[in-house]
Amino acid sequence: MKTYHTIQELQATGIVTAGVSLRTGGVSHAPYASLNLAEHVGDDANAVAANREILFQQTGLRDLRYCRQVHGKRVIDVDDAAGASLEDPPEADALISERSGVGLGIFTADCIPIFILDIATPAIGIAHAGWRGTFARIAVNTLAQMEVRFGTVPTNCRIHLGPSIQKCCYTVSTELRTQFAERFGSTVHDGTNLSLQVANVNQLIEAGLPSNSISISSLCTACRTDLFYSHRAENGQTGRMLSYIQLSVEN
């Protein structure tokens, strides 16, 4: 059974391997059934380890770096010593690298995994964008750190917003809708719902990304709990997918 959804928009470049794990094909029991990849949600540690091995065997991932996500805007350059240790992953919500063979990963269950590929350098980034991270401009901050570290130019980048909760299912408070509309434009849908995708795209275009360099998955995690975990649709007790990107060329 295939355990991951490939990000074809990025893999077609031949520069990276990129994907999002599915919830099927693992060994975890309900409510984490079955391919939960996260250690912090209450699942059995041995099941998580077994699930990671299943995914790694299918994708070829081995050297995976990740962080303790806190819904902030901190970006870690895993090529630095501070970002290299996984014994105690740093608190952050985005990772960047220009090293081939190193996988960058984030865990989601409704939040948007944002994949960034700088084709020219090449270099990669991945960000975890819930409403807090989106409001804090985590995607733009990740892009800015890639510019500082690697000389990344926005017009050389391709960005993909992976499977996540979509405007059809993301009902939020009036206050939050108002804050997003004032800051990011037409992000409100049907008067009660919020499109985090539109908020992130508007930020990225403002930062210099051409609109045709940004792609968005149409898969809603809350609608498709047969394929994905959804924190909202499953009342807060569920597993996590792993979104990953890895340079597959030598720099």
C-alpha positions as CSV (number, residue, x, y, z in Angstrom):
1,M,0.0,0.0,0.0
2,K,1.4,3.4,-1.0
3,T,1.9,5.6,2.1
4,Y,2.5,9.0,0.5
5,H,1.1,11.6,-1.8
6,T,3.8,13.0,-4.2
7,I,4.1,16.7,-4.9
8,Q,4.4,16.4,-8.6
9,E,4.6,20.2,-9.2
10,L,8.0,20.2,-7.5
11,Q,9.3,16.7,-8.4
12,A,8.8,17.5,-12.1
13,T,11.8,19.8,-11.8
14,G,14.0,16.8,-11.2
15,I,15.7,18.7,-8.4
16,V,13.8,17.4,-5.3
17,T,11.8,14.6,-3.8
18,A,8.8,16.0,-2.1
19,G,5.6,14.5,-0.7
20,V,3.1,14.2,2.1
21,S,2.4,11.0,4.0
22,L,-1.0,9.5,3.9
23,R,-2.7,8.1,7.1
24,T,-2.9,4.6,5.7
25,G,-0.5,1.7,5.6
26,G,0.8,1.9,9.2
27,V,0.6,0.0,12.5
28,S,-0.9,2.6,14.9
29,H,-4.3,1.9,16.5
30,A,-7.3,4.3,16.7
31,P,-7.4,7.3,17.1
32,Y,-4.0,7.4,15.4
33,A,-4.8,4.8,12.8
34,S,-2.7,4.0,11.0
35,L,0.4,5.8,9.7
36,N,0.9,8.4,12.4
37,L,4.4,9.9,12.1
38,A,4.5,12.2,15.1
39,E,5.8,11.4,18.6
40,H,4.0,14.2,20.5
41,V,0.3,13.2,20.1
42,G,0.1,10.4,22.6
43,D,0.7,7.4,20.2
44,D,2.8,4.4,21.2
45,A,6.5,5.3,20.5
46,N,7.2,1.9,19.0
47,A,4.3,2.3,16.6
48,V,5.6,5.7,15.5
49,A,9.1,4.3,14.9
50,A,7.6,1.4,12.9
51,N,5.5,3.8,10.9
52,R,8.6,6.0,10.1
53,E,10.5,3.0,8.9
54,I,7.6,2.0,6.6
55,L,7.5,5.5,5.1
56,F,11.3,5.8,4.8
57,Q,11.5,2.5,3.0
58,Q,8.9,3.7,0.4
59,T,10.3,7.2,-0.1
60,G,14.1,6.6,0.4
61,L,14.2,9.2,3.1
62,R,16.9,8.6,5.7
63,D,18.5,11.8,7.0
64,L,15.3,13.6,8.1
65,R,15.4,16.9,10.0
66,Y,12.5,18.3,11.9
67,C,11.6,20.7,14.7
68,R,9.3,21.1,17.6
69,Q,6.5,23.2,16.1
70,V,5.1,26.0,18.2
71,H,2.9,28.0,15.7
72,G,5.5,30.7,15.5
73,K,7.7,32.2,12.8
74,R,11.2,30.9,13.6
75,V,13.2,29.4,10.8
76,I,16.1,26.9,11.3
77,D,18.9,26.5,8.8
78,V,19.7,22.8,9.3
79,D,23.1,23.3,7.6
80,D,24.2,25.1,10.7
81,A,25.4,23.1,13.8
82,A,22.4,24.5,15.8
83,G,20.0,22.8,13.3
84,A,21.8,19.5,13.0
85,S,20.9,17.7,16.2
86,L,17.7,15.6,16.4
87,E,18.2,14.4,19.9
88,D,16.6,17.6,21.0
89,P,14.9,19.2,18.0
90,P,14.8,23.0,18.2
91,E,11.5,25.0,18.6
92,A,10.7,26.4,15.2
93,D,8.1,26.2,12.4
94,A,10.2,26.2,9.3
95,L,13.4,24.6,8.0
96,I,15.8,25.5,5.2
97,S,18.8,23.8,3.6
98,E,21.0,23.8,0.5
99,R,22.5,20.3,1.1
100,S,21.5,17.4,-1.0
101,G,20.4,14.2,0.7
102,V,19.0,15.9,3.7
103,G,15.2,15.7,4.2
104,L,13.3,18.6,5.8
105,G,10.0,17.6,7.5
106,I,7.1,19.1,9.3
107,F,4.0,17.5,10.9
108,T,0.5,18.6,10.1
109,A,-3.2,17.6,10.6
110,D,-5.0,20.6,9.0
111,C,-2.3,23.3,8.9
112,I,-0.7,24.0,5.6
113,P,2.7,22.5,4.7
114,I,4.4,25.1,2.5
115,F,7.1,23.7,0.2
116,I,9.7,26.1,-1.2
117,L,12.2,25.2,-4.0
118,D,14.8,27.7,-5.1
119,I,15.7,26.2,-8.5
120,A,18.7,28.4,-9.2
121,T,20.8,27.8,-6.1
122,P,19.4,25.1,-5.5
123,A,18.0,25.3,-2.0
124,I,14.8,24.2,-0.2
125,G,12.5,25.2,2.6
126,I,9.4,23.9,4.3
127,A,7.1,25.7,6.7
128,H,4.2,24.9,9.0
129,A,1.4,27.4,8.6
130,G,-1.7,27.3,10.8
131,W,-3.6,30.5,11.3
132,R,-1.1,31.8,13.8
133,G,1.9,31.0,11.6
134,T,0.1,32.5,8.6
135,F,-0.7,35.6,10.5
136,A,2.9,35.9,11.5
137,R,4.0,35.5,7.8
138,I,5.9,32.2,8.3
139,A,6.1,31.5,4.6
140,V,7.5,35.0,3.7
141,N,9.9,34.8,6.7
142,T,11.2,31.4,5.4
143,L,11.8,32.9,2.0
144,A,13.6,35.8,3.5
145,Q,15.9,33.6,5.5
146,M,16.7,31.6,2.4
147,E,17.7,34.9,0.8
148,V,20.0,35.8,3.7
149,R,21.5,32.3,3.9
150,F,21.7,31.2,0.3
151,G,21.1,34.3,-1.9
152,T,17.7,33.0,-2.9
153,V,15.7,35.3,-5.2
154,P,11.9,35.0,-5.1
155,T,11.5,34.9,-8.9
156,N,13.7,31.8,-9.0
157,C,11.4,29.9,-6.6
158,R,8.5,27.5,-6.9
159,I,6.2,27.1,-3.9
160,H,3.5,24.5,-3.2
161,L,0.8,24.6,-0.6
162,G,0.1,21.0,0.3
163,P,-3.0,19.2,1.5
164,S,-4.6,21.1,4.4
165,I,-8.0,22.3,5.7
166,Q,-9.7,24.4,3.0
167,K,-12.2,27.2,3.0
168,C,-15.0,24.7,2.7
169,C,-14.4,23.5,6.3
170,Y,-12.5,26.2,8.1
171,T,-15.1,28.2,10.1
172,V,-13.5,30.8,12.4
173,S,-14.6,33.6,14.7
174,T,-15.7,37.0,13.4
175,E,-12.7,38.6,15.1
176,L,-10.2,36.3,13.2
177,R,-12.0,36.8,9.9
178,T,-11.8,40.5,10.3
179,Q,-8.1,40.5,11.3
180,F,-7.2,38.3,8.3
181,A,-9.3,40.4,5.8
182,E,-7.7,43.6,7.1
183,R,-4.2,42.2,6.8
184,F,-4.3,39.9,3.8
185,G,-7.3,41.0,1.6
186,S,-10.1,38.7,0.4
187,T,-9.5,35.7,2.6
188,V,-13.1,35.3,3.8
189,H,-15.4,32.6,2.2
190,D,-19.2,32.4,2.5
191,G,-19.1,35.0,5.3
192,T,-18.0,32.6,8.0
193,N,-15.0,30.7,6.7
194,L,-11.4,31.5,6.2
195,S,-9.0,30.6,3.4
196,L,-5.5,30.3,4.8
197,Q,-4.4,29.4,1.3
198,V,-5.4,32.8,-0.1
199,A,-3.7,34.6,2.9
200,N,-0.4,32.8,2.2
201,V,-0.6,33.3,-1.5
202,N,-1.3,37.0,-1.1
203,Q,1.7,37.4,1.2
204,L,4.0,35.5,-1.2
205,I,3.0,37.5,-4.2
206,E,3.6,40.7,-2.2
207,A,7.0,39.4,-1.4
208,G,7.9,39.0,-5.1
209,L,6.7,35.5,-6.1
210,P,5.0,35.4,-9.5
211,S,1.5,34.0,-9.1
212,N,2.3,31.2,-11.7
213,S,5.1,30.0,-9.5
214,I,2.7,29.1,-6.7
215,S,0.6,25.9,-6.8
216,I,-2.1,24.8,-4.3
217,S,-3.4,21.3,-3.5
218,S,-7.1,21.0,-3.8
219,L,-7.2,18.3,-1.2
220,C,-9.0,19.3,2.1
221,T,-7.8,17.3,5.1
222,A,-11.1,17.8,6.9
223,C,-13.1,16.5,3.9
224,R,-10.7,13.6,3.2
225,T,-10.2,11.9,6.5
226,D,-9.9,8.6,4.5
227,L,-6.5,9.9,3.3
228,F,-5.4,12.4,5.9
229,Y,-5.5,13.3,9.6
230,S,-7.7,16.3,10.5
231,H,-7.4,17.9,14.0
232,R,-10.6,19.7,13.5
233,A,-12.7,16.9,11.9
234,E,-11.5,14.4,14.5
235,N,-12.1,16.6,17.6
236,G,-8.4,17.2,18.4
237,Q,-7.3,13.6,18.9
238,T,-5.6,12.2,15.9
239,G,-2.3,11.5,14.3
240,R,0.0,13.7,12.1
241,M,1.2,13.5,8.5
242,L,4.8,14.2,7.6
243,S,5.4,16.6,4.8
244,Y,9.0,16.4,3.4
245,I,11.3,17.8,0.8
246,Q,14.8,16.8,-0.1
247,L,17.3,18.0,-2.7
248,S,18.1,15.1,-5.0
249,V,21.0,16.8,-6.8
250,E,24.6,17.6,-5.8
251,N,25.3,21.2,-5.2
